[in-house]
Amino acid sequence: MEPEARFEILGAVRAFRGADPVDLGPAKQRAVLAVLLLSPGKAVPTQRIVDAVWGEEPPENGANVVQKYVAGLRRALGRERLTLTAGGYQLAIGDGALDAEVFRAELARAGTEQRAGRADRAAEIVRAALELWHGDALDGLTGPVFETARARLADDRASAWELWAEIRLAHGDDAGLIGELTRLTHEFPLREGLRAQLMLALHRAGRQAEALAVFRDTREYFLDELGAEPGERMQEVHRRILRGELEPPPPADPVSPPSYTPLSPAPPLSPAPAFSPAPAFSPASLQPRRGHARWLEIAAAGAAPFLTCGVASWVYFLYAAIQRGRWYHYAVAALYFVALPWIVLWFEIDPSPIDSEATTAAEGVAVFSWLALWLGSTVHGVLLAVHGGDNRAARARRDLARRFAAIDPVAALQAGIGRPDLLRYLDDGGLIDLNHAPPQELTRVPGIGAAEAHRIALDRHHHGPYRQPADLVQRGVLTPRQLRRAESWLICLGL
């Protein structure tokens, strides 16, 4: 008895009788078969076959051409297998004769085994199902119909890999998964589940810095390609790595087989940082300032000149100058300080009697100047407080973060120092890591615009990481003047 024909679309379109391949004829004939295999056992209208195979350039006698290729398939597969019905051509295949249907059925069976607690058997089934693939689905076929089917099948394949990795992670086989997951994230770059699993595997293998780097690279890739941030699953894994909330892998039992459970988020432990700095550099010392302090500063900046009718307008600006440490803030405070005596002087040089009903030019200038001082200093002070800027507290935090990084650079990198683009629990005073911060974050630094940030990113890609901010001048990326403005905010980690 002649063996039943079986078909493959998880790769190039092929057909077999037993172990012997079936000659399917020219490429267009294979494409016609592929259209029929995408709807096995169902009638496919002739026009749909023409549209799928030839797209926007159909032959003039499309129905006759399809009929010719169907005749060739009947000779190869058997006339009784491919029939013409009122709805179109119909390909009859037996149960388990199409690899795509077998693949989906095996994944469903693996899910049943996993839910029953037999995860080891589920992993074997998934891996065996993945062995059915021998390349990209419908390899070599082009057109919207085939592209859509290819994307759908590829998504099923990626889901199978995620299920397999989930079971392996639950087993605690982290180190053995890292290489496979790294390959899979390159093969399926938009699958966040695989990237999150790679982060978990790296973290549980003791490679926290690499786990955080996966999130960083994913974020940059998604922003460049999609203009979107990573999803909640990756964000949650990233947060829990930074906080030290992920549990270690379950210990392997050397006697009895391990008990498998589906991967689920570990219950939160008591919050702890992902590093253990020296006591002088506890994470609490890098906690961000509370927001109410800034609102008090804004209120004081507006109240000082407004409630004193401009007399004390210089007080807040002197405070801001001391906080920011910039000469031009001292100049502004001095300007407001001398403005009031200047107004009084205009009143004193007024030659008219005090009780005169007529207003002189000097009095008009003085009153206008006083009103401008009163209102202008109020608005100026509020705007200055709202926009913030550098201050003594931020400089102290930057210095503290730098000293912490000098003691434990690996822990500083893991904690996200110099990375305002990451979800962090600490305040490093606005430091920017030259070696890891994306270009859009480099533009936060005074003296570094979009062009300079782009040059820095290209330079570190081609010539390696920076050892110190002065390397920017030595490599010709920034001028000495630009470096002087920016150096207070720069740090170099990860060497």
C-alpha positions in Angstrom: 0.0 0.0 0.0 1.4 3.4 -1.0 2.2 5.5 2.1 0.1 8.6 2.9 1.5 11.9 1.7 2.7 14.4 4.3 3.3 18.1 3.7 5.7 20.7 5.2 5.4 24.5 5.2 7.5 25.2 8.3 10.4 26.0 6.0 10.4 25.4 2.2 7.2 23.9 0.9 7.8 20.1 0.5 5.8 16.9 0.3 6.9 13.3 1.1 5.6 9.8 0.7 7.2 7.9 3.5 10.9 9.0 3.4 10.8 9.8 -0.3 10.3 13.5 -1.4 7.6 14.2 -4.0 8.5 16.3 -7.0 6.2 19.3 -6.8 7.3 20.9 -10.1 8.1 24.6 -10.7 8.0 27.4 -8.2 4.6 28.7 -9.2 3.1 25.2 -8.8 4.6 25.0 -5.3 3.0 28.3 -4.6 -0.4 27.1 -5.7 0.1 24.1 -3.3 1.1 26.4 -0.5 -2.2 28.4 -0.9 -4.1 25.2 -0.6 -2.1 24.0 2.4 -3.0 27.2 4.2 -6.6 26.1 4.1 -6.4 22.3 4.3 -9.6 20.5 3.6 -11.4 23.7 2.5 -12.3 25.0 -0.9 -10.2 27.8 -2.1 -11.6 30.0 -5.0 -9.5 30.3 -8.1 -9.3 34.0 -7.9 -7.9 33.8 -4.4 -5.2 31.5 -5.7 -4.4 33.9 -8.5 -4.2 36.9 -6.1 -1.9 35.0 -3.6 0.5 33.7 -6.2 0.7 36.5 -8.7 -0.3 39.5 -6.6 -0.7 42.7 -8.6 0.6 41.2 -11.8 -1.8 38.3 -12.6 -1.7 36.5 -15.9 -4.4 37.3 -18.5 -5.8 33.8 -18.3 -5.3 33.3 -14.6 -8.0 30.5 -14.2 -6.4 28.5 -17.0 -2.9 28.9 -15.6 -4.1 27.7 -12.1 -5.8 24.8 -13.8 -2.5 23.8 -15.5 -0.7 23.9 -12.1 -3.4 21.9 -10.4 -3.1 19.3 -13.1 0.6 19.0 -12.3 -0.1 18.6 -8.6 -2.7 15.9 -9.3 -0.1 13.9 -11.2 2.3 14.3 -8.3 -0.1 13.8 -5.4 -3.0 11.8 -6.8 -6.1 12.9 -8.6 -8.4 12.0 -5.7 -6.5 14.3 -3.3 -7.2 17.5 -5.2 -10.7 18.1 -6.4 -12.7 20.9 -7.9 -15.9 21.9 -6.0 -18.4 24.7 -6.4 -16.3 26.8 -4.0 -13.0 26.2 -5.7 -10.1 23.7 -5.4 -9.9 21.6 -2.3 -6.9 19.7 -1.0 -7.6 16.7 1.2 -5.0 15.6 3.6 -5.0 13.1 6.5 -4.7 13.9 10.2 -1.2 14.7 11.2 -0.1 15.1 7.5 0.7 18.8 7.7 3.6 19.9 9.9 2.0 23.2 10.9 -1.1 21.5 12.3 1.1 18.9 14.1 3.1 21.8 15.6 0.1 23.6 17.0 -1.4 20.3 18.3 1.9 19.5 20.1 2.0 23.0 21.7 -1.6 22.5 23.0 -0.5 19.1 24.4 2.5 20.6 26.1 0.3 23.2 27.7 -1.9 20.5 29.1 1.1 18.6 30.5 2.4 21.8 32.1 -0.9 22.6 33.8 -0.9 19.0 35.1 2.4 19.5 36.8 4.4 17.4 34.3 6.6 20.3 33.1 9.6 18.0 32.2 7.4 16.1 29.8 6.0 19.4 28.5 9.5 20.7 27.8 10.3 17.6 25.8 7.1 18.0 23.7 7.8 21.6 23.0 11.4 20.9 22.0 10.3 18.1 19.7 7.7 20.3 18.1 10.3 23.0 17.4 12.4 20.3 15.6 9.7 20.3 12.9 11.0 23.7 11.7 13.6 23.7 9.0 13.8 27.4 8.2 11.4 30.3 7.8 7.9 29.2 7.1 6.9 29.2 3.4 10.5 30.0 2.6 11.0 31.5 -0.8 7.4 32.5 -1.4 6.5 36.2 -1.6 3.3 38.3 -1.5 0.9 39.6 1.1 -0.9 36.3 1.7 2.3 34.4 2.3 3.9 37.2 4.4 0.8 37.3 6.7 0.9 33.5 7.1 4.6 33.5 7.7 4.3 36.2 10.4 1.5 34.2 12.1 3.5 31.0 12.1 6.6 32.8 13.3 4.6 34.2 16.2 3.6 30.6 17.1 7.2 29.6 16.9 8.3 32.4 19.2 5.5 31.5 21.7 6.8 27.9 21.7 10.3 29.1 22.6 8.9 31.3 25.4 7.1 28.3 26.8 10.2 26.1 26.6 12.3 28.8 28.3 9.7 29.4 31.0 9.8 25.7 31.9 13.6 25.7 32.0 13.7 28.8 34.2 11.3 27.2 36.6 13.6 24.2 36.7 16.6 26.5 37.6 18.6 25.8 34.5 19.6 29.5 34.1 23.2 29.2 32.9 22.3 26.7 30.2 19.5 29.0 28.9 21.6 32.1 28.4 23.2 31.2 25.1 19.9 29.9 23.6 17.9 33.0 24.8 20.6 35.3 23.4 20.2 33.7 20.0 16.4 33.8 20.2 16.3 37.5 21.1 18.2 38.2 17.9 15.9 35.9 15.9 12.8 37.5 17.4 13.9 41.0 18.4 10.3 42.3 19.2 9.4 39.5 21.6 9.6 41.1 25.0 8.9 37.8 26.7 12.2 36.3 25.5 14.1 39.4 26.5 12.6 39.4 29.9 13.5 35.7 30.3 17.1 36.5 29.3 17.2 39.2 32.0 16.0 36.7 34.5 18.5 34.0 33.5 21.4 36.4 33.6 20.4 37.8 37.0 19.9 34.4 38.5 23.3 33.3 37.1 24.9 36.2 39.0 25.3 38.5 36.0 23.2 41.4 37.1 25.1 44.0 35.0 24.5 42.1 31.8 20.8 41.7 32.8 20.5 45.4 33.1 22.4 45.9 29.9 19.7 43.8 28.1 17.0 46.2 29.3 19.1 49.2 28.2 19.8 47.8 24.8 16.1 46.8 24.4 14.9 50.3 25.3 17.3 51.9 22.8 16.2 49.5 20.1 12.5 49.9 20.7 12.8 53.7 20.8 14.7 53.8 17.6 12.6 51.3 15.8 9.1 51.8 17.3 9.3 55.0 19.2 7.9 53.2 22.3 9.2 52.0 25.7 9.5 48.3 26.6 6.3 46.8 28.0 5.3 46.2 31.6 6.8 42.7 31.8 10.3 43.9 31.0 9.8 47.1 33.1 8.8 44.9 36.1 11.7 42.5 35.8 14.1 45.6 35.5 12.6 47.2 38.6 12.9 44.0 40.7 16.5 43.4 39.6 17.4 46.9 40.7 15.6 46.5 44.0 16.9 43.0 44.7 13.4 41.5 44.9 14.0 38.5 42.6 14.3 35.1 44.3 17.3 32.9 43.5 16.6 29.8 41.4 15.2 26.7 43.1 17.9 24.3 44.3 18.3 21.2 42.2 17.3 17.9 43.9 20.2 15.4 43.3 18.0 12.4 44.1 14.5 13.0 42.9 13.4 14.6 39.7 12.6 18.3 40.1 9.1 19.6 40.5 8.2 22.0 37.7 5.9 24.9 38.0 5.1 27.6 35.4 7.2 30.7 35.6 5.5 33.4 37.7 6.7 36.6 39.3 8.5 35.9 42.5 6.7 37.3 45.6 8.3 40.5 46.7 10.9 40.2 49.4 11.8 43.1 51.7 13.0 45.9 49.5 16.8 46.0 49.2 19.2 47.5 46.7 20.9 45.4 44.1 24.3 46.3 45.7 25.9 46.5 49.2 27.8 49.7 49.4 29.9 50.7 52.3 28.0 52.2 55.2 29.0 55.7 54.4 27.3 55.3 51.0 24.0 53.7 51.9 21.2 53.9 49.3 19.2 56.1 51.7 21.8 58.8 51.2 21.0 58.9 47.5 17.2 59.0 47.8 15.6 61.8 45.8 14.5 65.0 47.5 10.9 65.3 48.5 8.8 67.4 46.2 7.4 69.7 48.9 10.8 71.4 49.4 10.7 72.6 45.8 7.2 74.0 46.2 8.3 75.9 49.3 11.2 77.4 47.3 8.8 78.5 44.5 6.5 80.1 47.1 9.4 81.9 48.8 10.7 83.2 45.4 7.4 84.9 44.7 6.6 86.0 48.2 9.9 87.8 49.0 9.5 90.6 46.4 5.7 90.7 46.3 5.0 91.0 50.0 7.9 93.6 50.5 6.9 95.7 47.4 10.2 94.9 45.8 12.3 96.0 48.7 13.6 92.4 49.4 13.6 91.3 45.8 17.3 90.6 45.9 17.1 88.1 48.8 15.9 85.1 46.8 18.3 85.8 44.0 21.2 85.8 46.4 20.0 82.5 47.8 19.8 81.1 44.2 23.3 82.3 43.5 24.7 80.6 46.6 22.9 77.4 45.6 23.9 77.4 42.0 27.4 78.8 42.4 27.3 80.7 39.1 28.7 84.2 38.7 25.8 85.5 36.6 23.3 84.6 39.4 25.4 86.8 41.8 25.2 89.5 39.1 21.4 89.3 39.0 21.2 89.5 42.8 23.5 92.6 42.8 21.4 94.2 40.1 18.2 93.9 42.1 20.0 95.1 45.2 21.2 98.4 43.6 17.8 98.9 41.8 16.0 100.2 45.0 18.7 102.9 45.8 18.5 104.0 42.2 14.8 104.6 42.5 15.2 106.5 45.8 17.8 108.6 44.1 15.3 109.7 41.4 13.0 110.8 44.1 15.7 112.8 45.8 16.7 114.7 42.7 13.1 115.8 42.2 13.1 119.6 42.6 9.4 120.0 43.2 7.9 120.3 46.7 6.7 117.2 48.3 3.2 118.5 48.6 3.0 119.5 45.0 -0.1 118.2 43.1 1.8 118.0 39.8 3.8 114.8 39.0 7.3 115.5 37.6 9.2 113.4 35.1 11.5 112.2 37.9 8.6 111.0 39.9 7.1 109.2 36.9 10.4 107.4 36.2 10.8 106.4 39.8 7.2 105.1 40.1 7.5 103.2 36.8 10.9 101.7 37.9 9.5 100.7 41.3 6.5 98.9 39.7 8.8 97.2 37.2 11.1 96.1 40.0 8.2 94.8 42.1 6.4 92.8 39.4 9.5 91.8 37.4 11.4 90.4 40.3 8.3 88.5 41.4 7.8 86.8 38.1 11.6 86.3 37.6 12.0 84.7 41.0 9.1 82.2 40.4 10.4 81.3 36.9 13.9 80.7 38.3 12.6 78.5 41.1 10.3 76.5 38.8 13.0 75.7 36.3 15.4 74.7 39.1 18.9 74.0 37.9 22.1 73.0 39.6 22.4 73.5 43.4 24.5 72.6 46.3 22.4 69.5 47.2 22.7 68.2 43.6 26.5 68.8 43.6 26.8 67.0 46.9 24.8 64.0 45.6 26.9 63.9 42.4 30.1 63.9 44.6 28.6 61.1 46.8 27.7 59.0 43.8 31.1 59.4 42.3 32.8 58.3 45.5 30.4 55.3 45.7 31.3 54.4 42.0 35.0 54.6 42.9 34.5 52.1 45.7 32.3 49.7 43.8 32.0 50.5 40.1 30.0 47.3 39.3 27.4 48.0 41.9 27.2 51.6 40.7 26.5 50.4 37.2 23.9 48.0 38.4 22.2 50.7 40.5 21.8 52.9 37.3 24.1 55.8 38.4 24.4 58.1 35.5 21.3 56.6 33.8 18.3 58.9 34.1 16.6 56.9 31.3 16.3 53.9 33.6 13.7 53.3 36.3 15.7 54.0 39.5 15.1 54.5 43.2 18.1 56.8 43.8 19.1 60.4 43.1 22.6 60.8 41.8 22.3 64.6 41.4 21.9 64.5 37.6 25.0 62.5 36.7 25.2 61.2 33.1 27.3 58.1 32.3 29.3 58.8 29.2 29.7 55.1 28.4 26.0 53.9 28.7 23.6 56.8 28.6 21.7 57.1 25.3 22.3 60.2 23.1 19.0 61.8 24.1 20.1 61.8 27.8 23.5 63.3 27.0 21.7 66.4 25.8 20.6 67.1 29.4 24.2 68.2 30.1 25.0 71.9 29.7 27.2 72.4 26.7 26.2 69.2 25.0 23.6 69.6 22.2 22.1 67.0 19.8 25.1 67.2 17.5 27.6 66.7 20.3 25.6 63.8 21.8 25.5 62.1 18.4 29.3 62.5 18.1 29.8 61.0 21.6 27.7 58.0 20.8 29.5 57.3 17.5 32.9 57.8 19.1 32.3 55.4 22.0 30.9 52.9 19.5 34.0 53.0 17.2 36.7 53.7 19.8 35.5 52.1 23.0 34.4 53.5 26.3 35.7 56.6 28.0 38.0 56.4 31.0 37.4 60.0 32.1 35.5 63.0 30.8 38.8 64.6 29.6 38.9 61.9 26.9 36.2 63.9 25.1 38.7 66.6 24.4 41.5 64.2 23.6 39.4 62.4 21.0 38.2 65.7 19.5 34.6 65.2 20.4 34.2 68.4 22.6 36.2 71.6 22.9 37.9 72.5 26.2 35.2 75.2 26.8 32.4 72.7 26.3 34.0 70.2 28.6 34.4 72.8 31.4 30.6 73.5 31.2 29.7 69.8 31.1 32.3 68.1 33.3 30.4 68.5 36.6 27.6 66.2 35.3 29.7 63.5 33.7 30.9 60.1 35.0 32.5 57.1 33.2 31.4 53.7 34.3 31.7 50.1 33.0 35.4 49.9 32.1 
